Amino acid sequence: MRKIQMVDTKTQYLAIKDQVDTAIHDVLDSAAYINGKAVKDFSQHLGSYLGADHVIPCANGTDALQIAMMALNLQPGDEVITPSFTYIATTEVVALLKLTPVFVDVDPVTYCMDIESLKKAITPKTKAIVPVHLYGQAAPMEQIMAIAKQHNIYVIEDNAQAIGCDYTFSDGTKKKTGTIGHIGATSFYPSKNLGAFGDGGALFTNDKALADKMAMIANHGQSERYYHDVVGCNSRLDSIQAAILKIKLAHLNEYSKARQAVAKYYSHAFSSIEQIVIPATADYTTHVFHQYTMQLKGVDRDKFIAHLAAKDIPCMIYYPVPGHLQKMFGGQNNQHLDLPVTNTLTPCVCSLPIHTEMDAEQLAYIVEGVKSFFN
């Protein structure tokens, strides 16, 4: 049996090795390493796949969030609402720009932004909402957009974990996550569902003025070479990564189906174990399972993880400390925030290996390893 990994990027590469190697050599032959043809081609293909009018590639997902907030001209002291139960990058850039992060709770079933918690958090200082499509399914965007419109608030979708996910509106129309808010932001970190062989990110929007401004900010604030209209940064997706991503984009739906098959296998196997709460999918969204994250009830999580580790089965905790309790935000007196779901989930969630290259032998071994803990 192959060694079990949380994400097996090497085996995925081997399946498309000839295409990837050729694409890399084509970039090397062109010597257009920055903003070359490969970047433009990938951006166009990604826009077509998502149904987004404009795609602005950048260096990583964190930069994408920062560029989005810069483009919206948010000012120090403006409040930005984000879930606490997510990766720190979502709120790190808020603090970096001297904005004020406002943490809200998540839904106990989907782990995405809770609507009632969002409503309570809005103040006259609220300028942006950043819903996170956590673990691979969508936040309740139709409701979020209605609330944002009512209060004249921008919405930036953090789509780093859910690229390829479909959102269905109440009238039956569908959109890809990342294209519903004013701006979408994603990461191409190697372990993502659409992962590069290094760092990378992108922004999406259907607003040309916003797209032009974000492209300018990502390139030192230049409207044309050596003419800098706004304060920007240096955030570019290099041509080699773009060439690789274009190839992998053609397989993204196939990759999503492979992840969904793994999740279905796990959920069927664990549905009868009372101490495990398997992940659920809301009726308005598909789930592309960036992570397979379950809850352990009445179980010593550390002992469970140690039990799996002894069998060479990795198991991860995403995320052991919620944003509102991180030391970087210690000066905000967040300890007393009313986030009951976040506080309940944090000590009991854990994630099993899930990726596109898992085989039947590995899955059976993992399931048996989990079940043996409860026998």
C-alpha positions in Angstrom: 0.0 0.0 0.0 1.2 3.5 -0.8 2.0 5.7 2.1 -1.1 7.6 3.1 -0.8 11.4 3.0 -3.2 14.2 3.7 -2.6 15.4 0.2 -0.7 13.5 -2.5 0.5 16.1 -4.9 3.3 13.9 -6.4 1.0 11.1 -7.5 -1.4 13.7 -9.0 1.6 15.2 -10.9 2.6 11.8 -12.3 -0.8 11.4 -13.9 -0.3 14.5 -16.0 3.5 14.5 -16.0 4.0 14.7 -19.8 1.6 17.6 -20.2 3.1 19.5 -17.3 6.7 18.9 -18.3 6.0 20.1 -21.8 4.2 23.2 -20.6 7.1 24.1 -18.3 9.6 23.6 -21.1 7.5 25.8 -23.3 7.7 28.6 -20.8 11.5 28.1 -20.4 11.9 28.3 -24.2 9.8 31.5 -24.4 11.8 33.1 -21.5 8.6 35.0 -20.6 8.7 34.2 -17.0 6.5 37.0 -15.7 3.2 38.0 -17.2 3.9 35.9 -20.2 1.4 34.2 -22.6 0.9 31.4 -20.2 -0.5 33.8 -17.5 -2.9 35.4 -20.0 -4.0 32.0 -21.3 -4.7 30.6 -17.8 -6.6 33.8 -16.8 -8.8 33.5 -19.8 -9.5 29.8 -19.2 -10.2 30.4 -15.5 -12.6 33.2 -16.3 -14.5 31.0 -18.8 -14.7 28.2 -16.3 -16.0 30.4 -13.5 -18.2 32.6 -15.5 -16.2 35.7 -14.3 -15.7 38.6 -16.7 -12.3 39.5 -15.2 -9.5 37.4 -13.6 -6.5 39.1 -12.0 -3.8 36.6 -11.2 -1.5 37.4 -8.2 1.2 35.8 -6.1 -0.9 34.0 -3.4 -4.3 33.9 -1.8 -3.4 36.2 1.1 -2.3 38.9 -1.4 -5.6 38.4 -3.2 -7.5 39.3 -0.1 -5.3 42.3 0.6 -5.5 43.6 -3.0 -9.3 43.3 -2.9 -9.5 45.4 0.3 -7.1 48.0 -1.1 -9.2 48.2 -4.3 -12.3 48.9 -2.3 -10.5 51.9 -0.7 -11.2 50.7 2.9 -9.8 53.1 5.5 -8.2 52.5 8.9 -10.9 51.8 11.4 -13.4 50.5 8.9 -14.9 47.2 10.2 -14.6 44.0 8.2 -16.8 41.0 9.2 -15.2 37.6 9.0 -15.9 34.2 10.6 -13.6 33.3 13.5 -13.6 29.6 12.5 -11.2 29.8 9.5 -7.6 30.1 8.5 -5.9 33.2 9.9 -5.1 34.8 6.5 -8.7 35.9 6.1 -8.4 38.3 9.1 -4.6 38.8 9.0 -4.9 41.1 6.0 -7.7 43.1 7.8 -5.3 43.9 10.6 -2.4 44.5 8.2 -4.3 47.3 6.5 -5.3 48.7 10.0 -8.9 47.8 9.4 -10.9 46.4 12.3 -11.7 42.7 12.2 -15.2 41.8 13.5 -15.5 38.1 14.2 -18.8 36.2 13.8 -19.9 32.7 14.4 -20.5 29.8 11.9 -23.3 27.5 11.2 -23.1 24.2 13.1 -23.8 22.1 10.1 -21.9 23.8 7.2 -19.2 25.5 9.3 -19.7 28.6 7.1 -20.8 32.1 8.2 -23.9 32.2 10.4 -26.5 34.6 9.1 -27.9 35.7 12.5 -24.4 36.3 13.9 -23.7 38.4 10.8 -26.8 40.5 11.3 -25.9 41.2 14.9 -22.3 42.3 14.0 -23.2 45.0 11.5 -22.6 48.6 12.6 -22.4 52.0 10.8 -18.6 51.3 10.5 -19.1 48.0 8.7 -17.7 48.3 5.2 -17.0 44.8 4.0 -18.1 41.2 4.7 -15.7 38.3 3.9 -17.6 35.0 3.9 -15.3 31.9 3.7 -16.4 28.9 1.7 -14.9 26.6 4.3 -13.7 23.1 3.6 -15.2 23.1 0.1 -18.9 24.2 0.3 -20.5 27.6 -0.1 -21.5 30.1 2.6 -25.2 31.2 2.3 -24.4 33.8 -0.3 -27.9 34.7 -1.4 -28.7 35.9 2.1 -25.3 37.5 2.6 -25.7 39.5 -0.6 -29.2 40.7 0.4 -27.9 41.9 3.8 -24.9 43.6 2.1 -27.1 45.4 -0.4 -29.5 46.5 2.4 -26.5 48.1 4.3 -24.4 49.2 1.3 -21.6 46.8 2.2 -19.0 45.2 0.0 -18.6 41.4 -0.1 -15.3 39.7 -0.8 -15.6 35.9 -1.1 -12.7 33.9 0.3 -12.8 31.0 -2.2 -9.5 29.4 -1.4 -11.0 26.1 -0.3 -14.0 25.8 -2.7 -13.0 26.6 -6.3 -15.3 24.7 -8.6 -18.2 24.7 -6.1 -21.6 25.5 -7.5 -24.1 27.7 -5.6 -27.8 27.4 -6.5 -30.0 30.5 -5.9 -33.7 30.2 -4.8 -34.8 30.9 -8.4 -32.8 27.9 -9.6 -29.9 29.9 -11.2 -26.4 28.7 -10.5 -23.1 30.5 -10.1 -19.6 29.3 -9.2 -18.4 30.4 -5.8 -16.1 33.4 -6.0 -18.3 35.1 -8.6 -21.3 36.1 -6.5 -19.8 38.8 -4.3 -18.2 42.1 -5.5 -14.8 40.3 -5.5 -13.7 36.7 -5.2 -10.3 35.7 -4.0 -8.6 32.4 -4.2 -5.3 30.6 -3.5 -3.4 28.1 -5.7 -1.2 26.8 -2.8 -0.1 23.2 -3.8 -2.6 21.5 -1.5 -5.6 23.4 -2.8 -8.2 21.7 -5.1 -6.6 23.7 -7.9 -3.0 23.8 -6.8 0.2 25.1 -8.4 3.7 23.7 -7.8 4.4 26.8 -5.8 2.5 29.8 -4.6 -0.2 31.6 -6.6 -3.5 33.3 -6.3 -6.2 35.2 -8.2 -9.1 37.6 -7.9 -12.4 37.5 -9.8 -14.9 40.2 -10.5 -17.5 41.3 -13.0 -16.8 44.9 -12.4 -14.4 46.3 -15.0 -13.4 49.4 -12.9 -12.6 47.2 -9.9 -10.7 44.7 -12.1 -8.6 47.5 -13.6 -7.8 48.9 -10.1 -6.9 45.5 -8.7 -4.6 44.8 -11.7 -3.0 48.1 -11.1 -2.5 47.5 -7.4 -1.0 44.1 -8.0 1.6 45.7 -10.3 3.0 48.5 -8.1 0.0 50.7 -8.7 1.0 51.2 -12.4 -1.5 52.4 -15.0 1.3 52.1 -17.5 5.0 51.4 -17.0 6.7 53.8 -14.6 3.4 55.7 -14.0 2.1 54.9 -10.6 -1.4 56.2 -9.9 -2.1 54.5 -6.6 -0.1 52.8 -3.8 0.2 49.1 -4.8 2.3 46.0 -4.2 4.3 43.5 -6.2 2.1 40.4 -6.5 2.4 38.4 -9.7 1.6 34.8 -10.8 4.7 33.6 -12.6 4.3 32.0 -16.1 5.5 28.5 -15.0 2.8 28.2 -12.3 0.2 29.6 -14.8 1.1 27.0 -17.4 0.7 24.2 -14.8 -2.6 25.6 -13.5 -4.0 25.7 -17.0 -3.4 22.0 -17.4 -4.9 21.2 -13.9 -7.9 23.4 -14.5 -8.9 21.1 -17.3 -9.1 18.3 -14.7 -10.7 20.3 -11.9 -14.2 18.8 -12.3 -12.6 15.3 -12.4 -10.7 16.2 -9.3 -13.8 17.4 -7.5 -15.6 14.1 -8.3 -12.7 12.1 -6.9 -12.8 14.0 -3.7 -16.6 13.7 -3.5 -16.2 9.9 -3.9 -13.8 9.7 -1.0 -16.1 11.7 1.1 -19.1 9.5 0.2 -17.0 6.4 1.2 -16.1 7.9 4.5 -19.6 9.1 5.3 -21.1 5.8 4.5 -18.6 4.0 6.7 -19.0 6.3 9.7 -22.7 7.1 9.6 -23.4 4.4 12.2 -20.8 5.5 14.7 -22.6 7.7 17.3 -19.4 9.5 18.4 -18.8 10.8 14.8 -20.7 13.7 13.2 -20.1 13.4 9.5 -19.9 16.5 7.4 -23.2 17.7 5.8 -23.8 19.6 2.6 -26.3 22.4 2.5 -29.1 22.2 -0.1 -28.0 25.3 -1.9 -24.4 24.2 -2.6 -22.3 21.4 -3.9 -19.3 20.3 -1.8 -15.9 19.9 -3.4 -14.3 18.6 -0.2 -11.1 20.5 0.2 -11.1 18.8 3.6 -13.2 16.0 5.0 -13.8 17.4 8.5 -15.9 15.6 11.0 -16.8 16.2 14.7 -15.9 13.8 17.5 -18.5 13.7 20.3 -17.5 12.5 23.8 -14.1 11.4 22.5 -10.6 12.4 23.6 -9.4 13.9 20.3 -5.7 13.6 21.2 -6.1 9.9 21.9 -8.0 9.4 18.6 -5.3 11.2 16.6 -2.6 9.2 18.4 -4.4 6.0 17.6 -4.4 6.8 13.9 -0.8 8.0 14.0 0.2 4.6 15.4 -1.3 3.1 12.2 0.5 5.7 10.0 -2.8 7.4 9.2 -2.5 11.2 9.3 -5.2 13.3 10.8 -5.2 17.1 11.0 -6.9 19.8 13.1 -8.2 22.8 11.1 -8.0 25.1 13.1 -6.9 24.5 16.7 -7.2 28.2 17.8 -10.0 30.3 16.3 -9.2 33.8 15.0 -10.8 35.7 17.8 -8.5 33.9 20.4 -5.3 34.3 18.4 -2.5 36.3 20.2 -2.3 38.7 17.3 -5.8 40.0 18.2 -5.2 39.8 22.0 -5.7 43.6 22.4 -9.3 43.5 21.2 -10.7 41.7 24.2 -12.3 39.1 22.0 -12.3 36.4 24.8 -15.9 37.4 25.7 -17.3 37.3 22.2 -20.5 35.2 21.9 -19.4 32.6 19.4 -20.8 29.4 20.8 -20.6 27.2 17.7 -17.0 28.2 17.0 -16.1 27.5 20.6 -17.9 24.1 20.4 -16.3 23.1 17.1 -12.7 24.0 17.8 -12.0 21.3 20.3 -13.8 18.5 18.5 -13.2 18.7 14.8 -10.6 16.7 12.9 -9.9 16.0 9.2 -9.0 12.8 7.5 -6.9 12.4 4.4 -8.7 13.4 1.2 -7.3 14.0 -2.2 -7.7 13.0 -5.8 -5.3 10.0 -5.9 -6.6 7.9 -3.0 -7.2 4.2 -3.8 -9.5 1.5 -2.5 -6.8 -0.1 -0.3 -5.9 3.2 1.4 -9.6 4.1 2.0 -10.4 0.6 3.5 -7.3 0.9 5.7 -8.3 4.3 7.0 -11.9 3.3 7.7 -10.8 0.2 9.6 -8.3 2.3 11.5 -11.0 4.8 12.6 -13.5 2.1 13.4 -11.0 0.2 15.5 -10.8 3.1 17.9 -14.4 2.8 18.8 -14.5 -1.1 19.1 
